[in-house]
Amino acid sequence: MTTPHRPGSRRPYGRYRRIAATTAVLASLAALAACSGPPRHAGAGTPVTLSASTPPARGEIDSFTWAVYAEPPTLDYTVAFDYPQNTILSNVCESLMRWTPGLTLEPGLARRASNPDPTTWVYDLRSGVRFHDGRTMSADDVVHSLGRQTDPDNAAAWAQNFQNVASVRKTGPLQVTVKLKKPDSQFPQYMATAAGVIASKAGVEAAGKDYGTTGGLACTGPFELGTWSKGQAIELTRFDGYWGPKAKAKKAVFRIITDPSARTNAMLSGEIDGGYLIPTESYARLRDSGLGTLYFGEGLSTVNVNITNMKGPLGDVRVRRALSLALDRSGFAQAGLGGAGTVTNSLTTRAAWAGASEQTRQAAFAALPPATQDLEKAKALIKEAGATGKTLTVATSSIGQDVSLLATAVQAAGSRIGLRINLKTIAPNAFTALFTDPEAREGIDMFPLTYYNSITDPLDLLTNFKTGAYLNFAGHSDKRYDTLVDQATAVYEPDRRMKIEAELQKLAAEQLLWIPVAEWPTAVFLNKRITGAPTTIAYMYYPWAADVGAADVGAADAGAAK
């Protein structure tokens, strides 16, 4: 977090998670090597079923308590790129458009978005929407809020999503017109993320450099920022002037608990009512506790091995393919993802292709290389590439079981096919620097990376392999690929765009700049007192906490006495 990001790029720290390595883990993976096919079980044998939602709340409650694994450095929406801040911020600040729990797009603070020509987007705003600072939303606030994303002084994490924006102008008291330099199918979709958040111009200017860290956020959401006890908790209080249905809880308290075991114990003791990003090693404990329900929902997330160094043996695509063929994906999904992951040969999830026709979707996946382990073929590729006995280094960290076990799986794969793979253990805080600091990646050939889409479009991920893209750590450059990215970006009609994206997916799979390993659903635990939280990754940009209320009519009083 200390290294300034490249201007015009988005810092996607939150799109990954991690894995570590121990002898015990190696033994665990070896024992699981006999497993075949995609894992179907979470923990001790209960089938994983993706839920569209949790049951609707049946009444209001005074408050509920939620676990987050880290404290946000700031809640300024321009740098909201990671899980903790977006989990909280999505309930306080709203965007022009909204990502729904079903991962579709609908109007947000804009009651309508129209596209009179390919380079013009007109946003007609809702009337009478109030900010938490008491002011009423106007077009001036929208122009100012979007302008902050492109202000170099703000170093916004979402600046890259504005790269094709020529101007943002007020064209009426409640209307803003965005002019693009060229058609951009992604821009209107990102208006449902933190990129499209609208805050009070006067409120932001009054806060100055302190915006996002102290005081209010001057946004419009169903909750407003309350007490922030640094290092301990962040409280949100219900905003009674909200333009939509009011939140079912008067207060939402986010407890900062960095230790995964402590988070789980807090849920089991009733100290915490629930949380997202459940530690994979805790799935079985929570599910079998009888104290609540562990749900899984669509996560639009894939776990991958990111190639960072093409100057060594991995510069030969045969070595990358050999590693892919040697990986025990099933063993990793079972041990590293608590059995909730699904083995994949695709960088993108199938759900990301929701806008495509069945024919296009099939084409996107039909041409991908198999994920089935084939050690003999892998050994032959290593020999053919002259890489036998070569040494590679994979980074690992104790951040979480998912990260450490994938690094171990890569090491085990290498040893099976004649490669020597060292593990380089990095402290959790330093691990983050791998995404931002080229010096931190010195001497490292690959590291585990989990990537989630912020929009329901495969291009959100596939654009990372364009020349110069922020996560293109391998420095790959392919003019044909770059041209296809530009072509796809310019097409608004989903199926026509995704036909191009299917070609991109095929090219990315052939190059294996990231080695895909597994799809990983969202996990959320709710104790018996509360319900209503969505199960999908929409919680990153949807005001999910407003839906959380009493699981039954009598729970409201019980919660109040807690």
N, C-alpha and C positions, 0 to 999 in steps of 0.2 A: 504494500500500500504506500510505501514511501517513495517509490519511483514514479515520476511524472509519466503519464501515458502519452502516447503519440497524439499530437493534435489531429482531430478529425477521426479518431478511432474510438471504438467503444471498449471499455474495460469489462470483459465478461467474467470477472472472478467468480460470480455466482453461478456460472454455467458448468461448474465442475465440482466434483468432490473427489475423494481420494481413497487410498488403500496402503498397508505396511507389511512387514515380513519377519517371521520368526520360524524357528525349527518346528514348533508345534503346528504352525499353519501349513508348512510344507507337508507334514505328516497327514494333516487333515485333507489336503488336496489330493494326496496320493490315494488315500482311502476312498475318495469320491471319484477317482478316475474311472471306476467301473460303471458309473452312472451313464446312461445313454439318453439322448434326446433332450429337449428343453425341460428344465425343472418345472414341476407343477405344484410344488408344495412350499409353504412358508413355515420355517421352523420345524416342528416335529411332525409334520405330515398333514396339515390342514390345507386343502386346495386354496389357491389364491384366486379370488373372484374380484374383478374390478367392479366397484359400485359407482353408479352414476352420481349418487349423493348419499348423505346420511339422512335419517328421518327428519322431517320438518320439526322445528321447535313447537311446543304446545303452549308456551306461555313466556312471560317476561321473567328476567332474573335481575337481581341487584348487580351481580358481577360474576365474572369467571376469570380464571387464571390460566395462562398459556405459556408454554416453555419455548424459548429461543436459544440456539446454541452459542450465540455471540452477540455482543452489543454493537449496534450500528455506530460507526464513527460519526455519522451525520444522518439526518433525515431529509436533507435537501434532495428534492426529486431529481435534480439534474445528474446526481451521482448515485442514484439508486439502482444498483446493478446486481446486488447480492441477495441471498435468501433472507437474512434477518431484517434488513431495512424494508424490503418489499413486502414481507409478511405483515409488517406493522403499517407501513406507509399506505398500502392499498386501502386501508380503512379510513384514512385521514384525508388523502388527496385523490381527486378524481381527474379523469382524462376526458378528452373530447369524445372518444368512443370508449366502449366497454367490452372487455373479454368476458364472456359469460361462463358459468360453471360447466357448460357443455362445450366450451372452447370455440364458440362461434362469436361473431362480432355483432354488436348492437349499438344504438345511439347512447352516448353518455351525457356529458355536459352539452354537446351539440345534439339538438333534437333531430337534425338532418345533416347528412353529408352528400353533396352532389358534385358531379364531375362533368361540367358542360363541355369540356374538351380535354384531350389527353394530358395537358399540362396545367390544368386548373382544378383545384379542389375548393369548394365553397362550403364553409361550416356555418349553419344557422344555429344560434345558441338558444338554449332554454331561457325563458324570461323568469325573473324573480328569484334566481338562485343566489343564495347568500353565502358569503365567506364566513369563516369562524371569527373574523375580526369585525363582523357586523356590516361590512360593505356588500353591495350587490354586484354580481358579476356582469362585466360588460366586455365589449370587443377589445377595449384597450388592455384589459387584463390578459386576454388570450394572446394578443400581439407581444406583450411583454414577457409572458411565460414561455412562449415558444422561442422568443428571441434569446432568452437566457441559455437555451440549449446550444446556440451557435456562437455565443460570446466567448472568445478565447480566454478571457479572464476567469471564466467558470470552469474550464477544462471539463466540459460535460461528458459523461460516459456515453451519452446518446447522440453525440454530435455527428457520428457517421451516418445516422439515419436521416440527417438533414442535408446530406451532401448534394442532393439534386434540387434543393429548395433555392429558388431565385429571390423570392420575397414573401413576406407575410404582412398583409395590409388589412386595416379596418375598412370594410366596405359598407358598413351600416352600424347602428348602435348595438345590434346583436348579430352581426355577421362579420366573418373574417374570411378573406380569400388568400389561398396559398398558391403562388405561381411556381411551377417547377421548370427547371432548365430543360428537362426531357421527361417523358412519361416514367413514372416510378410506381410500380404495383405494390411495393413494400411500404412506402410512406404512409398511405392511409391505414394500413394494418397496424403500424407502430403507434398510431395515434390512440390505440387502446392500451398502450403500455405507459411506463413512467415518462416516455418521450413526449406524450401528449398531455401531461398533467397541467392543470391551470390553477394558479395561485393569485391572490390579490396583489396587484402591482404595488399598491401603497403599503401593504403589509410586508412584502418582501423588501422593499426599499427601506422601510423603517427598521427592519432587523439588520440590514447591512450584512457585514461579514459573519454575524452571529446566526444568520438564517439557517435553520436546520439543526442547530445544536442547543439553543436555549429559546425559551418563549414558545409562542405558537407557530404553526406553519401557514396560517392564513389561507387554508384550502376550503373545500366545500363538502367533504365527506361526512358520513353518518356519525363519525367520532371526531373529536378534536384532541390534540395533544394535551395531556394533563401533566402530572408530576413525572419528572425524569430523574430517578435516583441513580446516578452514575455507577455503573458496575453492578447494579442490583436489579432494577426494574424500570419499566416504562408503563405509565398508566394512560389509557385513553378514556375520555368521558363522552357520554352520548351528547350529540349536538342536537338540541331541541329545535333548531331552526332549519333542519335538513329538508331539502326539497322533495325527497323521496320518502318511502316507508321508513319510519324511525327504527333504530336498532332495538333489538329485543333485550339487550343487556344495558344497564345504566353505565357500567364500567367494564373495560377489558384490561387486565393487568398482564403484562408480558414479563415473565421472570427470566433473567439471563443466567443460564446454567451451562457452563462450558463443558463440564465432564459428562460424557454420554451415560455412564452408570448412574450418576447423581440425577440426571434428568429422568431416567427411567424410574428410579426409586421414588422420586418426587411424585410421579404419576401414580405409582402403586400405593403410596401412602395417602393419597388424596390431597397432598399439598398443592399439586398442579392438576387442573381439570383435563388438560389435553395438549396436543402439540402436533405439528408437522415434522418431517424429517426425523422420523423415529430411527434410532440406531438399529441397524440390521440385526445385531446380535441380541436385541431385546424383543424382537417380534414375538417369539414364542412365550416369553415371560408375560408380556402384556396381553397377548391373545388368550392365554390360559389362566389369567389372574381371576377372571370372573368379576372384575371391578369395572369393566367397560368394554368397548369394542374397538378392535383394530381394523380399520378400513383401508382398502387400496383403491386408487383411482388412476385415471390416465395421467401420465407424467410428461409425455413428449420428451423423454430423456433416454439417451443411450450412453452406455459406459464404453469407453474407448481407450486405446493406447496411443498417445500422441507421439509421433516421430519428431524429434527436435534436431537431429544432426544427420545430414546427408553426406557429410564428408568422409565418414567411416564406412563400415560394411553395409549400413542401412541405405547408403546411396545406391546400392544395387537392388532393384525391385524384387529380384529373386530371393534375397535374404528377407525382405519384408513379408513376402508371400509365404516363405518357409515358416516364419514365426507365427503367422496367422494360422497356417495349417497345423502347427504343433500345439497351439493353445488348447487347454482343457476348459472350454467355455462352460460346459455343464457343471464341472466341479466348482468353478469360480462362482457361477450363479447360485449354486446351492450353498456354498460356504460364505462367500463374500456378500451376497445380497439376501441372505436369510431364506433362500429358496423362492424369493418373490420375483427374481429376474427371469427374463426369457432370452435364451440364446439367440443371437442374431448375426447375420452376415451383412446387415445394412447399417449405414451411419445414421439414417433417419428412422424414426418410428413409423409404423404403418398409419397411426392416427394422424400424423402430420400431413398425410395425403388425402385428408377428408374432402378436400375441394376437387379432387380428381375423379374422373369417370373410372369405372371398374377396369376398363381396358387400359387406361393410362397407369392405373395403380399396379396392375399386373405387369405391365411393361417395365415399371420402375424397379421391380424386385426380381423379375424373371432372369435378367442377365447378370445377376450378381454371383460372384464365386461362392462355392459352398462353405459353410462354417464347420463342416464335419472334420474331426481330427484325422489327419493322414500323415503319420510320422514317416513312412517310407518315402512318400513323395517329397516331404519337407527335407529329409536328409539328402535326397537326390539334388534338390535345388541348392542346398548349402554347398554340396560338393561341386556342383556345376559352376557356382559363383566363386569358387575358390575361397570360401569363408570359413572352412573347417578350422576350429581352434581359435577363431577371432574372439576378441573380448568386447562386450558392450556394457553400458551402465544404464540402469533404470532407477529413477528416483522413487523414493517411498517416504511415507510419513506415518506417524501415529495418530493422525487426525481422525481416522475412523477405519473400521474393519474393511469397508468396501475398497478403500485405497490400498491398504497394506496387502491385502490378499491378492489383488490383481498384480501388483509388482512381483509377488512371490510366484504367481502363476506364470508370468512371463519368464522369470528365472528358470522355473522348472521346464518350460517349453524349450528354452535355449539349450539346457543341458541334455535334453533328449535328442537333439539333432546336431550336436557337435559345436555349439557356441558356448562361450563362457560369459555369463551375465552376472555382473556385480550389482549389488543393491547399495544405493547411496541414501542413507536415512537423513531426512531433513526435518528440522523442527517445524511444527505446524505453521507458525508465523512466517518462517522463511519459505515454506512450500508455496505460499501465495505469490511470492516474488517470481516464481517460475513463469507466471503468466504476464509479468510486467517488465522484467529486467533480463535482458539478454545475458548479462554477466552471471546471473543466477543459474542460467542453463549451461554454462561452460562445463564441459566434461560429462554432460548428461546426454544420452542418446534417445531416451524416451521416458515418458511418465504417464501415469493413469489420469484420465480426464473424463469426467461425466458432463455431458452437455445437454442443456434443456432448451427447447425452442421457446422464444418469447411470443411468437405468433404461430398460428397453425398453418405454416407454410414451410416446406422442406428447404426453400432457398435461404431461410434464416441460418441454417447450418452449412449448406453447400457453398455459400458465398465465402466461407472461411478459407477455401483453397484457391481463391483468385490471387493473382500476383499482388504481393504487398499487403494482403489481408492481415488483420491484427493477430489472428491465431494461426497463421500460416508460418509456424516456427521453422519448418523445414526449408523455407525459402523456395518452395516449388513455383514454377512459372510455366504456363502452357497457354499460348495465345488462343488456341481453340476453346479452351475452358473459359478463359476470360471473356471471349466473345459470346459464348453461350450464357454466361452470367448476365451480361449486359442485355442480351436478347430477352431472357426470362424476366428481368427486372422491368422491361418496357411493356410487357404484356399484362393487361388487366384481367382478361378472361381466364378464370382459374384453370380450366382443363387444358387450354392451349398453352398456358404458362407451364403447367406441370408436365406436359409432354417434353418440353425443353429441359425441365429439371430432371426428368427421368434419364435423359442423355448425360446430364451432369453427374447424376448419382453413379451411372455406369463408369464414367471416366474416373471419378474419385475412387471407386472401388478397385479399379484396375491399378491405380497408383499406390493405394494403401498408405496415404500420408497420415491417416489415423487408422488403426486396426480396430474395427467394430467388434464388440464382445457381447453385449447384452442390452436389452431394453429393461428399463427400471421404472416401475410404477411409483406414484406418490403414495406415501403412507401417512395416515392420520389416526391418532388415538383420541377417543372421547370417553371420559368416565360416565357413569350412569346418571350423573346430575344434569349433563348438558347434551344438546344435539343441534343439528342444523348446519354444521360446517361443510362446505363442498369437499369432495374427495380429489378433485383434479388439481393440476398445477395452476389453474385459474386463480388460485388464492394469491398469486404474486401480483395480480393487478385488479382483482375483483374484491369489493368490500365484504369479504366473507364473514368477518366478525359480527356484522349487523344481522346475520341470519342465525347466530348462535343464541339459543335460549333454553328454557327449561325442557328437559326430556319428558317430564310429565307435569301435570298441573300442580301437584304437591311439592315438586322439587324447588319451586321458587322460594318458598319459605325456608326450606332446608338450606338452600344456598345462602340466603340472607343471614342465617345464623352461623354460618361457617366461620 
